[in-house]
Amino acid sequence: MAALLAACTPASAPSAEDLAIAIGVDVGMLRHVRCERVPNDPTEFVCRYQQRAGADWTHMEAVAARNGMRWVLIDTPGKPD
């Protein structure tokens, strides 16, 4: 029963570490990570963050979703609109 409840429970937002793993960078390359749930989909989150680009920081955005025990990217990270 507990496993069934866990499967139905909406996912928590990905952490900075989770997002870094999904993107394929060291967590030290990210800062100011903020992920918000996508309306009507409890497994997807829009994450806005800054990523180191040389000596500068670039504002970025990506959509991540839970795939089993890990987070995966739904789209290619890019600059927010």
Secondary structure, 3 states (H helix, E strand, C coil): CHHHHHHHCCCCCCCHHHHHHHHCCCHHHEEEEEEEEECCEEEEEEEEEEEEECCEEEEEEEEEEEECCEEEECCCCECCC
